Amino acid sequence: MWVKLSCIKIKKWFEILERKTNRFFRSRFVFLNLKKGVNIMKRTREIILSIALSISMILAVFPSSAHAVTENQIVLDTGSATTKEGSTFMVHLKGINISDMYALQFTLAFDEAYLKLEAISFENGYVLSAINEQTENHHLQITYALLNNTISKTNKSTLEIAEISFKSLKTGVTTISLNNMLAYSLDLNNLAPINENLHYELIQTIEEKSNIPTTKPTSTPSPVTPPTTTLSSSPIASANPVFSPINTFDPKEIEKVTKGLELTLEKLTKQHEKDKQFLQREAIKAVEAAIEKQSELNVSNSVIINGNVATLKMAADQFTELFKTIYDNAEKWNDLLKELDSTISKAKVTVTLNLGVQASKEVAVQINADIIQKAKANGIDVISIKVNGVSLAVDVDQFQGDTILNIAKQPASAATNATDLKLASEVFSFEFLDSSQKSVVFTKPVVIKLPIANAVGFNTDILTLAKIIDGKLEFYGGQYMEEGHYFESTRKSFSTYVIVENKVAFNDTSSVQSWAGKEIAIAAAKGIVQGRGDQKFVPNEKVTRAEFATMIVKAFHLEDESATSDFKDVKDKDWYKSAVAVAARDGLINGRTQDQFVPNDFISRAEMATIAARALKFVKGYKNSADANEALVKFKDAALIHPFLKEEVALTVSLGIVKGVDSSFNPNGLSSRAEATVVISRLLNL
C-alpha cells in the first residue's frame, strides 16, 4: 500500500511562479502516471496555490540550491520499535533542523498485510484534496496539504508535519518508509539534502497480543481510540476526543482583502450604472471567498475511527470563541461593502469544518442542534463540512435539530454500470438524517464540491453533476472551478453522485454553430435543454413558455418536484408541471390569466428578458436599473416595450444578457430555441 503525500504552502502568491514558470504554466498541464509515483502540476491564483511535481519536471524548471547536509532532514518516529497485534499506534512525521522549508513531497510506503492506515492528521496544516485509485496490489492515495508556516531564515529544531495512525494486523517485522522525497525552499529551489536522500526507513516489530490486562494510558492521541460503535444524535456531554481546532487564517489576509476592496470601491465610483451591479456582485463574491478561507477549521483531531467508518463528534462550547472571531473579521469586510452601496447585500459568513484525509470509506458527521444555535447566535450563515477534498455547505437556517451527514465513497461500477460516459470524479453518496434517522430534504440548495483529480483530457465546459438513480443518470449541471481543481453544483436532496463528461450530439445545429453552437452543447450537457428527438435540437424553432420556464428553473437549480400551481391548463401528466409551478411560485413568470398559463404559447423577446431579470433578482440579488430609459435609449423601438416590463428588460440589456440587432430590440418578436439557450448561457456566466 502506497500513499503519496504533498504538503505545500504558497505565501508569495503568483508573482514567484509568474517570474519562473510563466511560459510553462500557460502552455499546458504537466501530468504523469500515478502508478509511477508522480502527480499533477498546475497553477491556481488568488487564495491557494498547490504544487505537486515529478522529479524530472521539477529539476527542469527550478534550479538546485546547496544546503548543509545536517539541515532539513525528514524522519519517521513511533516512540517505540514494538507494538502489539491488533493495537493502534502513531507514527510521527517530523522535520529535523529545518532552516528553509517551503514545500514537501514524499511517498509513504508500508505493507498492508501487516498494517492498516487508520488516519492522517497534519500538525501544521490542512488537507487540500485527496484522490484514491484501486490497483491490483496496492491502494494509492494522493494528497496535497498546505503548511501553515514557511520556515525561512531561521532554524527550527523540530517541525511536526503529520501524525499517522496505523493498526497492526498480524505478528512479524515490517517497515514503514519515506521514498521519493522532494522539498523546496521559499524561492522554490530544491533542498539538496532531502532531494539527494530520497529514502528513510523505520522498522516496526508487531508482537503477539497479551492476554494479561495492561494499565490503560492516561491519554490517547485522537483520532485513534473509538469510544463507541454507534452514532448518537444527542449532544456530547463528556468523554470527548481530544479537540484542538486549528484556524488556518493568516491575519495578513484581512489587510490584503481590505486593500483589494478599497480598489474595487474606487473603480465603482467611476463606473457607469450599467457596470455597477456586476462589480458589486464581484466584490461580494471576493469577500465571501476570503471569509470562507479564513474560517476553515481543522477538526481532524475530533475524528474517531471505528472499522471502516470515521466519525466526527463535536461539542458546541468548543466553537463559541472561534465563531465570534470569524464573524468579527467578516464584519470588517462587510462594512467596506456597505461603502459601495448602503443597500448592498452582506457577504455570507461560512465556517468550514475540515476533517482532513480519512482512509475510511465512510464518514459520519454529527451536527448537534446546540452547535447550530451557537453558529446562529454568532452571525454564522453557512456550515461547510469538508473531508478528503469533498465538501457540502448548508445554510444554518436549514437545520431543524440534531443532524447527521453521511458521506460514503462508492465503487466506480456504481456509475459505469449506468453509463458509458467518462467519469471525471469518484462516486460518492450523501445523506442527511435527522434525529429519528429520517432523510432530510432542504428547502435551500446545498453547495456540493467534488475534487477533480485530473482535468486533462476532459472538456471541462461539458462536465456535469450526475445523480445515479434506478440504473440511470440524471444531470444537474454545475461548474468546474479551475482554481482549486473541483466541481461545484447544488442540490436540495441527496443520493449517489458523480461528475461526468456529457457530450450531447445534435445533427441540425450547423446553421447556428458560429454564435450558439457552444452554448447549446454546454446547456444540453448540463441537462438544462433537451432536443426534440432523433438528435434534433431544432435551433430555429420558437421556444414555448413552458420550455423557457423549465430552462430557467434548471439553470438556477430551483427544481422542486412537490411544487404545484393553480393553472388549469397545466396537468399533472405534463413534463413541465413542476417547473412551471416553481417559476410561478418564485415570481419568475406570470400566467396569461390567474388560472391560465398557456404553456405552449411562444415567448416574446421582452418576456424572455423579463423572466431572466427576475431570476437574477431572485437568485443573485440583482436590482432593476435605476434609469430604465437610459439603458434602452439606444433602441429605436424602445417605446414598443410594455411599461410593465421595461425596468426588467433594461436590467438584462445593461448586463448584456439580451441584445438588440441593428439598433432595434424587437420586443414583440418571438425567441428561437437557440436564442433562448444563449440567454441562459449568459446568465450562468455572470
C-alpha positions as a printed Julia matrix, in Angstrom:
686×3 Matrix{Float64}:
   0.0     0.0     0.0
   1.39    3.33   -1.04
   0.32    6.78   -0.01
   1.74    9.74   -1.87
   1.51   12.94    0.12
   2.39   16.51   -0.76
   2.45   19.28    1.85
   2.51   22.66    0.24
   2.09   26.29    1.19
   2.22   29.25   -1.17
   2.97   32.53    0.52
   4.43   34.73   -2.19
   1.39   34.43   -4.5
   1.52   34.2    -8.22
   4.4    36.6    -8.91
   7.01   33.94   -7.96
   5.62   31.44  -10.44
   4.98   34.2   -12.97
   8.67   35.05  -12.87
   9.99   31.48  -13.04
   7.42   29.45  -14.94
   5.12   31.82  -16.83
   5.61   30.3   -20.27
   5.47   26.74  -18.91
   2.22   27.16  -17.0
   0.44   28.95  -19.83
   1.22   26.23  -22.29
  -0.05   23.06  -20.62
  -0.65   20.87  -17.59
   2.11   18.52  -16.57
   0.66   15.18  -15.61
   2.2    11.77  -15.15
   1.06    8.25  -14.32
   0.09    7.8   -10.66
   1.43    4.24  -10.69
   4.92    5.64  -11.32
   4.6     7.75   -8.2
   4.13   11.11   -9.83
   1.45   13.75   -9.81
  -0.09   16.79  -11.41
   1.31   20.3   -11.66
  -0.8    23.34  -12.33
  -1.07   26.87  -11.04
  -4.0    28.41   -9.22
  -4.3    32.13   -8.43
  -5.74   34.14   -5.54
  -6.36   32.14   -2.37
  -4.42   28.83   -2.55
  -1.71   27.61   -4.97
  -0.77   23.95   -4.59
   2.07   22.2    -6.4
   2.91   18.54   -6.83
   5.79   17.86   -9.21
   7.61   14.9   -10.64
  11.39   14.76  -10.1
  12.2    15.26  -13.75
   9.88   18.22  -14.24
  10.93   19.94  -11.03
  14.62   19.72  -11.91
  13.89   21.02  -15.37
  12.03   24.08  -14.11
  13.64   25.0   -10.78
  17.42   25.25  -10.18
  19.02   23.44   -7.26
  20.5    25.22   -4.26
  23.04   23.9    -1.78
  22.33   23.46    1.93
  24.3    21.94    4.74
  23.8    18.19    4.95
  22.84   18.46    8.61
  19.88   20.69    7.83
  16.37   19.9     6.64
  16.1    16.21    7.47
  12.74   14.38    7.3
  12.22   11.39    9.6
   9.59    8.99   10.96
   9.26    8.29   14.69
   6.95    5.93   16.62
   8.49    6.35   20.07
   8.66    2.55   20.32
  10.03   -0.07   17.94
   7.41   -2.61   19.02
   3.63   -2.76   19.1
   1.01   -5.39   19.87
  -1.03   -7.28   17.3
  -4.45   -5.66   16.88
  -3.38   -2.41   18.54
  -3.26    1.06   17.04
  -0.09    3.12   17.15
   1.0     6.54   15.96
   3.82    7.41   13.57
   5.07   10.99   13.71
   6.42   12.56   10.53
   8.93   15.25   11.54
  11.41   17.69   10.13
  14.76   17.95   11.96
  16.9    21.13   11.9
  14.62   22.8     9.39
  16.17   26.04    8.16
  14.38   26.66    4.88
  11.18   24.67    4.32
   8.55   25.8     1.83
   7.03   22.68    0.29
   7.46   18.96    0.78
   6.56   15.95   -1.36
   7.1    12.31   -0.45
   5.76    8.78   -0.82
   4.83    6.83    2.31
   5.13    3.06    1.82
   4.05    0.19    4.05
   2.94   -3.43    3.79
  -0.84   -3.68    4.01
  -0.53   -7.33    5.05
   0.85   -6.1     8.38
  -0.55   -2.59    8.71
  -3.8    -0.77    8.04
  -3.83    3.0     7.61
  -6.39    4.49   10.0
  -5.98    8.26    9.64
  -3.58   11.08    8.83
  -3.64   14.42   10.65
  -1.41   17.3     9.61
   0.01   19.09   12.63
   0.82   22.37   10.87
  -1.61   22.39    8.01
  -4.76   21.05    6.45
  -5.54   18.76    3.56
  -6.47   20.38    0.28
  -7.62   17.35   -1.7
  -7.4    13.58   -1.82
  -7.77   11.04   -4.57
  -7.96    7.27   -4.3
  -7.16    4.73   -7.02
  -7.61    0.99   -6.66
  -4.98   -1.16   -8.4
  -4.35   -4.9    -8.38
  -1.92   -4.97   -5.47
  -1.87   -1.51   -4.0
  -4.18    1.21   -2.81
  -2.76    4.58   -3.82
  -3.79    7.79   -2.12
  -2.59   11.14   -3.41
  -2.86   14.08   -1.04
  -1.96   17.74   -1.16
  -1.69   19.72    2.03
  -0.67   23.26    2.92
   1.84   24.03    5.63
   0.81   26.99    7.74
   4.25   28.4     8.39
   7.05   28.56    5.89
  10.41   28.15    7.64
  12.9    30.72    6.33
  15.99   32.48    7.68
  15.77   30.58   10.95
  16.38   27.1    12.32
  13.58   25.0    13.74
  15.0    22.01   15.6
  11.77   20.01   15.25
   8.88   20.61   12.85
   5.83   18.39   13.45
   4.45   17.7     9.98
   1.94   14.86   10.33
   0.6    12.25   12.72
  -0.22    8.93   11.03
  -2.37    6.28   12.7
  -1.79    2.6    11.86
  -3.46   -0.57   13.12
  -1.2    -3.63   13.39
  -2.8    -6.66   11.71
  -0.5    -9.63   12.42
   2.75  -10.52   14.13
   6.09  -10.06   12.4
   8.61   -7.43   11.39
   7.58   -4.8     8.86
   8.85   -1.48    7.57
   7.37    1.96    7.09
   9.36    4.11    4.72
   9.51    7.51    3.07
  10.51    7.39   -0.58
  10.99    9.85   -3.44
  11.24   12.84   -1.13
  11.3    16.29   -2.71
  11.45   19.6    -0.87
  11.61   23.22   -1.9
  12.8    26.43   -0.32
  10.85   29.67   -0.1
  12.18   30.65   -3.53
  11.06   27.3    -4.96
  14.63   25.99   -5.18
  15.33   22.35   -4.45
  16.63   21.47   -0.98
  19.59   19.28   -1.85
  19.9    17.29    1.43
  16.36   15.97    1.19
  16.32   15.57   -2.56
  19.56   13.6    -2.5
  18.47   11.44    0.44
  15.31   10.04   -1.11
  14.7     7.23    1.37
  14.04    6.94    5.11
  13.07    3.6     6.66
  11.52    2.71   10.02
  11.42   -0.92   11.25
   8.44   -1.92   13.39
   8.04   -5.23   15.23
   4.5    -6.49   15.86
   4.31   -8.81   18.85
   1.59  -11.27   19.78
  -1.06   -9.59   21.87
  -1.01  -10.43   25.55
  -4.0   -11.74   27.49
  -2.7   -10.03   30.64
  -4.6    -6.78   31.27
  -2.43   -3.72   30.87
  -2.72   -0.36   32.54
  -4.81    1.99   30.47
  -2.85    5.06   29.39
  -3.99    8.36   30.82
  -4.45    9.86   27.39
  -4.64    8.5    23.88
  -4.0    10.63   20.8
  -7.16   11.2    18.75
  -8.43   10.03   16.32
  -7.25    6.53   17.22
  -9.4     5.11   20.01
 -13.16    4.94   19.29
 -15.31    5.44   22.4
 -18.41    3.99   20.73
 -19.52    1.96   17.74
 -22.79    3.78   17.15
 -23.83    7.3    16.38
 -25.77    9.28   18.92
 -28.0    12.19   17.97
 -27.74   13.73   21.44
 -25.2    16.42   22.36
 -21.85   15.22   23.65
 -21.51   15.96   27.35
 -18.38   14.06   28.32
 -15.61   11.74   27.15
 -14.99   13.94   24.11
 -11.98   13.12   21.96
  -9.04   15.49   22.1
 -10.14   18.56   20.17
  -7.91   21.42   19.15
  -9.34   23.06   16.02
  -6.76   24.96   14.03
  -7.83   28.18   12.35
  -5.56   28.32    9.31
  -6.31   32.0     8.66
  -3.32   34.27    8.17
  -4.08   37.69    9.75
  -2.35   39.36    6.8
  -5.26   38.19    4.66
  -7.51   40.83    6.24
  -5.15   43.59    5.18
  -4.82   42.2     1.67
  -8.56   41.79    1.12
  -9.21   45.19    2.64
  -6.88   46.85    0.14
  -8.5    44.93   -2.69
 -11.95   46.08   -1.66
 -10.78   49.66   -1.42
  -9.55   49.44   -5.02
 -12.89   47.97   -6.06
 -14.67   50.83   -4.32
 -12.57   53.3    -6.25
 -13.48   51.58   -9.52
 -17.18   51.6    -8.69
 -17.21   55.34   -8.14
 -16.02   55.74  -11.74
 -18.31   53.2   -13.37
 -21.46   53.84  -15.33
 -24.63   52.41  -13.78
 -24.71   49.53  -16.27
 -21.48   48.07  -14.82
 -22.11   48.82  -11.17
 -24.23   45.81  -10.22
 -21.83   43.37  -11.83
 -18.89   44.86   -9.93
 -20.9    44.81   -6.71
 -21.54   41.11   -7.16
 -17.84   40.55   -7.84
 -16.99   42.41   -4.63
 -19.44   40.27   -2.63
 -18.01   37.06   -4.11
 -14.47   38.2    -3.31
 -15.4    38.88    0.31
 -17.27   35.57    0.66
 -14.26   33.69   -0.71
 -11.94   35.45    1.74
 -14.28   34.75    4.65
 -14.55   31.08    3.68
 -10.78   30.75    3.55
 -10.08   32.4     6.9
 -12.83   30.43    8.61
 -11.6    26.92    7.75
 -11.09   24.93   10.95
  -9.01   21.78   11.14
 -11.08   19.34   13.22
  -9.28   16.14   12.21
  -8.33   15.53   15.86
 -12.02   15.0    16.64
 -12.39   12.16   14.15
 -12.94    8.75   15.73
 -12.15    5.63   13.69
 -14.41    2.6    14.09
 -13.74   -0.06   11.48
 -14.37    1.45    8.05
 -16.28    4.43    9.47
 -14.72    7.74   10.51
 -16.98    9.77   12.79
 -16.69   13.44   13.73
 -18.21   14.4    17.08
 -18.11   17.93   18.38
 -19.32   19.9    21.39
 -20.75   23.39   20.93
 -18.66   25.08   23.62
 -15.54   24.31   21.61
 -16.7    26.72   18.89
 -18.02   29.75   20.76
 -14.92   31.92   20.61
 -13.94   30.73   17.13
 -17.36   31.6    15.72
 -17.19   35.05   17.31
 -13.71   35.76   15.95
 -14.67   34.64   12.46
 -17.77   36.84   12.49
 -15.84   39.88   13.74
 -13.32   39.53   10.92
 -16.11   39.14    8.36
 -17.85   42.27    9.62
 -14.79   44.37    8.83
 -15.11   43.4     5.19
 -18.89   43.71    5.13
 -18.53   47.26    6.43
 -16.4    48.03    3.38
 -19.07   46.52    1.15
 -21.56   48.96    2.62
 -19.37   51.78    1.34
 -20.04   50.57   -2.18
 -23.78   50.87   -1.66
 -25.67   51.22    1.6
 -28.29   48.78    0.3
 -25.83   46.13   -0.87
 -26.34   42.61    0.49
 -23.9    41.38    3.11
 -21.46   38.66    2.19
 -22.36   35.33    3.76
 -20.18   34.08    6.6
 -19.17   30.44    6.01
 -17.38   28.24    8.54
 -15.7    25.11    7.16
 -15.08   22.09    9.39
 -12.2    20.26    7.7
 -11.85   16.62    8.74
  -8.66   16.26    6.71
  -7.78   13.0     4.98
  -9.55    9.89    6.26
  -8.74    6.42    4.95
 -12.22    5.16    5.88
 -14.69    4.7     3.04
 -17.5     6.18    5.14
 -17.57    9.38    7.15
 -20.34   10.34    9.58
 -20.53   13.93   10.81
 -22.71   14.55   13.84
 -24.04   18.14   13.76
 -25.78   18.81   17.04
 -28.52   21.41   17.37
 -26.59   23.34   20.02
 -23.71   23.87   17.58
 -26.14   25.32   15.06
 -27.58   27.6    17.73
 -24.07   28.79   18.6
 -23.43   29.47   14.92
 -26.67   31.43   14.52
 -26.03   33.4    17.7
 -22.6    34.43   16.42
 -23.69   35.51   12.95
 -22.57   32.42   11.02
 -24.65   31.89    7.86
 -23.28   28.63    6.44
 -21.69   25.48    7.87
 -19.5    23.58    5.39
 -18.26   20.03    6.04
 -15.07   19.02    4.2
 -13.32   15.63    4.1
 -10.96   14.12    1.53
 -11.49   17.18   -0.65
 -15.29   16.73   -0.75
 -17.38   19.48    0.83
 -21.06   20.24    1.43
 -22.16   23.71    2.56
 -25.55   24.16    4.24
 -27.25   27.39    5.34
 -27.58   27.18    9.12
 -31.29   28.09    8.97
 -31.9    24.78    7.15
 -31.03   22.68   10.19
 -34.1    21.83   12.26
 -32.37   19.87   15.03
 -29.68   17.25   15.51
 -28.46   16.16   12.09
 -26.05   13.51   10.83
 -24.3    13.81    7.46
 -23.13   10.53    5.96
 -20.57   10.61    3.14
 -19.59    7.29    1.57
 -17.28    6.55   -1.32
 -18.88    4.11   -3.76
 -17.17    1.83   -6.31
 -16.77    3.24   -9.81
 -19.02    0.43  -11.04
 -21.97    2.23   -9.44
 -21.6     4.74  -12.28
 -20.11    2.64  -15.06
 -22.99    0.16  -14.8
 -25.35    3.04  -15.54
 -23.44    4.91  -18.26
 -20.62    4.8   -20.8
 -19.8     8.47  -20.19
 -16.3     9.33  -18.97
 -16.1     9.74  -15.2
 -14.24   12.85  -14.03
 -14.56   12.17  -10.3
 -15.0     9.37   -7.84
 -18.52    8.25   -6.93
 -19.97    9.46   -3.63
 -23.23    9.02   -1.8
 -24.54   11.73    0.52
 -27.29   11.54    3.1
 -28.55   13.92    5.77
 -30.51   12.27    8.6
 -32.49   13.84   11.41
 -32.57   12.56   15.0
 -35.18    9.94   14.05
 -32.94    8.62   11.23
 -35.23   10.02    8.51
 -33.77   11.59    5.38
 -33.66   15.38    5.38
 -34.69   17.42    2.33
 -33.68   21.07    2.48
 -35.67   24.0     1.08
 -32.48   25.86    0.13
 -29.82   24.31   -2.1
 -26.7    22.78   -0.56
 -23.43   23.62   -2.33
 -21.53   20.43   -3.21
 -17.86   20.46   -4.21
 -16.2    17.32   -5.57
 -12.46   17.17   -6.31
 -11.37   16.6    -9.9
  -8.04   14.77   -9.72
  -7.03   15.33  -13.31
  -8.96   17.54  -15.73
  -6.53   16.9   -18.57
  -8.28   15.1   -21.4
 -11.72   16.38  -20.38
 -13.76   19.18  -21.93
 -14.47   20.93  -18.63
 -17.25   23.01  -20.22
 -19.44   19.92  -20.53
 -18.71   18.35  -17.16
 -21.88   17.95  -15.11
 -23.06   16.61  -11.79
 -24.94   13.35  -12.39
 -27.3    11.62   -9.99
 -27.31    7.82  -10.22
 -30.84    6.54   -9.74
 -32.52    3.32  -10.87
 -29.59    2.43  -13.11
 -29.74    5.74  -14.99
 -28.2     9.21  -14.76
 -29.98   12.49  -14.13
 -27.98   15.63  -14.89
 -27.87   18.64  -12.58
 -25.32   20.99  -14.1
 -22.68   22.83  -12.13
 -19.3    24.3   -12.99
 -15.66   23.2   -12.98
 -13.53   25.57  -10.89
 -10.02   25.69  -12.33
  -8.66   27.37   -9.22
  -8.82   24.55   -6.73
  -9.49   21.71   -9.2
 -13.02   20.92   -8.07
 -16.53   20.81   -9.47
 -19.31   22.79   -7.81
 -23.04   22.3    -8.02
 -26.07   22.5    -5.73
 -28.74   20.06   -4.58
 -31.62   20.03   -2.09
 -31.99   16.26   -1.81
 -29.28   13.63   -1.79
 -28.35   10.33   -3.33
 -25.31    8.95   -5.19
 -23.45   11.39   -7.42
 -20.54   11.52   -9.84
 -19.08   14.09  -12.24
 -19.2    13.01  -15.89
 -18.29   14.47  -19.26
 -21.63   14.56  -21.08
 -21.22   15.02  -24.81
 -24.63   15.54  -26.4
 -24.62   15.48  -30.2
 -27.19   17.25  -32.4
 -27.07   16.97  -36.19
 -29.08   20.11  -37.03
 -27.19   22.97  -35.33
 -24.76   23.9   -38.13
 -26.79   26.99  -39.09
 -26.28   28.49  -35.61
 -22.91   26.94  -34.81
 -20.95   30.2   -35.02
 -22.97   32.05  -32.39
 -24.88   29.38  -30.43
 -23.2    26.02  -31.04
 -21.04   26.01  -27.91
 -23.87   27.31  -25.72
 -26.24   24.58  -26.94
 -23.64   21.87  -26.27
 -22.99   23.12  -22.73
 -26.65   23.6   -21.81
 -27.55   20.15  -23.15
 -24.64   18.55  -21.28
 -25.86   20.01  -18.01
 -29.45   18.91  -18.53
 -30.78   22.47  -18.96
 -32.08   21.97  -22.51
 -33.13   18.9   -24.42
 -33.58   18.07  -28.06
 -36.83   17.15  -29.69
 -35.87   13.59  -30.56
 -33.59   11.8   -33.05
 -30.57   14.06  -32.34
 -32.6    17.11  -33.35
 -32.33   20.36  -31.41
 -34.37   22.39  -33.94
 -32.49   25.6   -33.02
 -34.6    27.89  -35.18
 -37.93   26.69  -33.82
 -39.64   29.09  -31.43
 -39.32   28.43  -27.72
 -42.5    27.95  -25.71
 -43.36   29.46  -22.34
 -43.16   26.04  -20.71
 -39.76   25.34  -22.28
 -38.21   28.61  -21.15
 -39.66   28.29  -17.64
 -38.05   24.84  -17.43
 -34.7    26.17  -18.71
 -34.62   28.9   -16.06
 -35.57   26.55  -13.22
 -32.91   24.01  -14.19
 -30.23   26.62  -14.85
 -30.56   28.03  -11.33
 -31.17   24.68   -9.58
 -34.65   25.65   -8.41
 -36.21   22.23   -9.03
 -38.95   21.13   -6.63
 -40.97   18.11   -7.68
 -43.52   18.79   -4.96
 -44.41   22.26   -6.31
 -47.97   22.78   -7.56
 -49.87   25.59   -9.24
 -53.48   26.68   -9.81
 -53.16   26.81  -13.58
 -55.99   24.76  -15.06
 -54.11   24.2   -18.33
 -51.09   22.6   -16.62
 -51.86   18.95  -15.94
 -50.18   16.5   -13.56
 -49.02   14.41  -16.5
 -47.28   17.32  -18.24
 -43.45   17.07  -18.26
 -43.15   20.75  -17.34
 -45.67   20.68  -14.46
 -43.27   21.19  -11.54
 -41.01   23.65  -13.41
 -43.94   25.91  -14.28
 -45.18   25.7   -10.69
 -41.75   26.66   -9.31
 -41.29   29.54  -11.77
 -44.73   30.93  -10.94
 -44.31   30.4    -7.18
 -40.95   32.2    -7.13
 -42.28   35.12   -9.16
 -40.23   34.44  -12.28
 -43.17   34.14  -14.68
 -46.87   35.02  -14.64
 -49.81   33.25  -16.21
 -51.71   34.89  -19.03
 -54.58   35.0   -16.54
 -54.91   33.93  -12.93
 -55.7    30.32  -13.85
 -54.32   30.04  -17.4
 -50.58   29.66  -18.03
 -50.84   28.87  -21.77
 -47.7    26.68  -21.71
 -47.45   26.13  -25.47
 -47.58   29.8   -26.45
 -44.33   31.1   -27.87
 -42.4    33.53  -25.71
 -41.56   37.05  -26.85
 -38.11   38.63  -26.51
 -39.41   41.12  -23.94
 -40.98   38.3   -21.89
 -37.77   36.29  -22.07
 -35.73   39.28  -20.88
 -38.18   39.89  -18.03
 -38.04   36.29  -16.8
 -34.23   36.35  -16.97
 -34.12   39.57  -14.93
 -36.48   38.19  -12.3
 -34.29   35.1   -11.95
 -31.22   37.29  -11.41
 -33.04   39.26   -8.73
 -34.44   36.17   -7.03
 -31.28   34.06   -7.05
 -28.39   36.52   -7.13
 -29.82   39.66   -5.58
 -29.67   41.96   -8.6
 -31.89   45.04   -8.72
 -33.71   46.8   -11.52
 -31.79   49.54  -13.3
 -32.15   52.95  -11.7
 -32.84   54.57  -15.07
 -34.52   52.16  -17.47
 -34.89   54.76  -20.21
 -31.15   55.44  -20.23
 -30.37   51.73  -20.67
 -32.86   51.42  -23.55
 -32.27   54.73  -25.33
 -30.04   53.08  -27.96
 -33.03   51.13  -29.33
 -35.22   52.99  -31.79
 -38.18   50.74  -30.92
 -37.84   51.1   -27.12
 -41.31   52.66  -26.96
 -42.78   49.31  -28.01
 -41.61   47.67  -24.77
 -44.58   47.33  -22.41
 -44.18   49.71  -19.42
 -44.77   46.78  -17.06
 -41.69   45.02  -18.48
 -39.42   47.98  -19.17
 -37.34   48.04  -15.95
 -36.52   44.35  -16.1
 -35.76   44.45  -19.82
 -33.39   47.34  -19.06
 -31.6    45.25  -16.43
 -30.86   42.41  -18.85
 -29.79   44.87  -21.54
 -27.42   46.66  -19.14
 -25.83   43.32  -18.21
 -25.54   42.15  -21.82
 -27.92   39.23  -21.3
 -30.31   40.17  -24.12
 -29.05   42.24  -27.03
 -30.67   44.04  -29.92
 -29.94   43.94  -33.63
 -29.35   46.97  -35.85
 -30.45   49.5   -33.17
 -33.69   47.59  -32.56
 -34.7    45.46  -29.6
 -37.72   43.86  -31.32
 -39.56   43.31  -28.01
 -42.55   41.55  -29.55
 -40.51   39.26  -31.75
 -40.51   35.59  -30.84
 -37.38   33.98  -29.45
 -35.87   30.89  -31.04
 -34.59   27.91  -29.06
 -31.02   28.85  -29.98
 -31.51   32.45  -28.8
 -33.05   31.28  -25.53
 -30.13   28.92  -24.92
 -27.62   31.75  -25.46
 -29.52   33.87  -22.91
 -29.3    31.02  -20.39
 -25.56   30.73  -21.03
 -25.03   34.44  -20.4
 -27.0    34.24  -17.17
 -24.8    31.43  -15.89
 -21.62   33.31  -16.77
 -22.48   36.32  -14.59
